[in-house]
Every structure is written in structure tokens, then in C-alpha cells.
Amino acid sequence: MSIVYLDHAATTPTDRRVLEAMLPYFADLYGNPSSLYQSARRARAAVEEARETVAAFLKARPEEIVFTSGGTEADNLAIKGIALANQDRGRHLITSSIEHHAVLESCRWLEGAGFRVTYLNVDRSGRIDLDQLKKALSPETILVSVMHANNEVGTVQPLAEIASVVSAHGAFFHTDAVQTAGKLPLDVDELGVDLLALSGHKFYGPKGVGALYVRKGTSLEPRMHGGHHEHNRRAGTENVPGIVGLAAACARARDAMEQEERHCRELADRLRQGLRERIDDIVFTGHPTERLPGLVSVCVKYVEGESMLMQLDLAGICASSGSACTSGSLEPSHVLSALGIAPEVSHGSLRFSLGKETALADISRVCEVLPPIVERLRAISPLRSDDQGGRGQ
Ligand code: PLP
């Protein structure tokens, strides 16, 4: 059975060219970039060349790039690093209620350390309210962190508009661009951000490597202490193969992004249309137009997302759901709840995220396989009979 992989928002396969670029740095050019002999100097040169490539990808300067172990570390470094370095100016942060846990948990950690955090609401499409942001800003506010695109529903935030509000106030602006890097063009000046996090494995690079863009002049307290790596911002011997791979992924994306964006948008439209025609009582979530090109997020009423995922898996289709099974109970996704979607609806959430290798045949397979799964599950679903009983009363 061939596998249909539609979970690119979770991770992507490492592109062959990326892998090839990385290989020499494992067993041949394995020198420590901080050492002085020739193979080490070549490793150092590779790291610095990668820094230039990643910087160019973001229209930033090489010295503004800090390599990290991925998106989670980049978000932690941005949020805790800014808060701890600037707490004499104020101890208030603003973020949105639909952020990735890497941001939310960093904020919660800071709350435990005496900082105050405002969590902005979002509308039904997942966009933050600029008026609420304006009202929340205070002289105490040092950082605003709003993700570029949401990983569950795909909504893209109006970053430049948010940035102009934040910069007029004199606070720093961080964005988690883990889901947009490699899929949409990124220009740190146009976006107006001071910090931006990205992660290699979301756009055909390797896992365990990412980067944080830090605008020149931004004071940031390191979270990792040790040697003087990464301009004293992140101690630890550099992950040379990973960094080279991250840069190769950026270079690949730069050349292929436009075509891949078109490809993903077209197929995502087909998938939405196919599901709409074949399954009743479904709700598509996220913004209708301002969204990630290849992400389709849908709630299927009267069935549980996890049951559908298991059946899809048996049919060779990999997708994911917003609901996470924790300690035996299905927790509604914090993102779908923030969008105002009732728990009984969000329990039936599915996320299909398309990639460069997704073919029309994959979309047709989902449209063929999912409707009978939904029909079977609905036939035994207490949710449907409850709802219909309720309507009859
Ligand atoms: N931020 C967002 C929006 C994500 O989707 C993810 C990954 O799921 C992360 C951060 C964390 O990135 P990483 O897996 O590189 O730690």
C-alpha cells in the first residue's frame, strides 16, 4: 500500500539535496568549528556561509542570525531572552491565545517568575483584534509575540499592521514563523519584526535545527550558558551538519517557493471542494483566504478526530487532528476553542497539510476514503443520536 503523507505541518521529509549537502559534515569535515586546524576551519566556514544564506533568506544581516536546536528553542530564547534582558523597562508581555505551546509555555514560565502576560483573543477566522492589542499595550509592555501562521488552522496574521502598532509603542515584536518559513516569502523589514523563529524540519530541512533572527541592537539574555558561541547568544558547539542542512533548505525554498505555493493552494482547494461535496455537516476552520497555502483544517461533526485518524492510517493516509488524547480524555484544542468552536465540534477536527510531492491522486484518495469512514463512524456515534434526539425534543 502506498502511503499518502498529508502531515507536512508536523514535519517534512529531508530533501535529498539538503541531505547531500549535510553528509560531508558528519564523518569527513567533522572538526569543531571553534578549533584551529584545517578541517575545523572548513566547518567554521560552512557555518558562516550557512548564516549568510539564512540571513539572505530573511533579508537580514548574518550577524542577526542565531542558530538553535529548532523552533521551540528559538521561541524560548526570544521570549525569555527579551523579558529577562529588558525587565528594568517593564514586566508585561502580550501574545495571542492561539500560539504554539513553545510560546505559551514560555509565557507561563515568565508569569511564574513575576511577569504579567496578556493573551489576545482571536476572531472566528483566527485573527487577532488590533484594537484589543492597542488597549493591552502599556508603558510596562516590553514584548509582543504573535505567530505568523497558525499550525492548526493555517490563519496568517497581518504582521506588518501589528508591527506598526507595536513599534509606535516602543516594544519589541517577535513572531513564530515556523509554519511560514519556506512556504511564504519572509522579509524581516517588511514584516516589521525584531525577532523571528524558524525551524528546519518544517520545510524539507533536518530536525533539531532552527534559527532566531534578532534585529541588530536588540538586547537578549542567553538561555544557554557556556562558551562564546553565536555571538554570546547561544552557547554550545554548533550542529554543523544541521546548520548546513538548514541553509540548504532555505536555498531550496527560495528557488521553489512560488511554484510550490501555487501547487499547494490548488490542491488544497480541490481537497476542500471534494470534502464539501461528499461529506455533510463539516466546518472548515481558519481564515478563508489569509492562510497557509497547503493546510486544510476541517471539523467533521458527530465523530472524533482520533477515530478518523486511525481509520485513515489503516488506509495508508497520514494526517493529524487538533484534539489531543491526554490522560484518557479528549482535550479540545486550545486553538479551536479560541476560535469559538464548540468542543463537540472541535473533537471532530482533522488537519491535512500538503507538500511539494503531494499529487492530485493523493487528494482523490482522501476524497474517496474519508466519506465511508465518516459514514461508518457516524452510524455508531452517540454524538449524532444525542444531537438528533435533542433536535427532536
Ligand atoms: N512553532 C510552531 C508554530 C510549530 O508548528 C512548531 C512545531 O510544531 C514549533 C514552533 C516547534 O518547532 P520545533 O519542532 O522545531 O521545536
Residues whose N, C-alpha, C, O or C-beta is under 5 A from the ligand:
A	BS01	PLP	A9 G70 G71 T72 H100 A102 A149 N151 D176 V178 Q179 S199
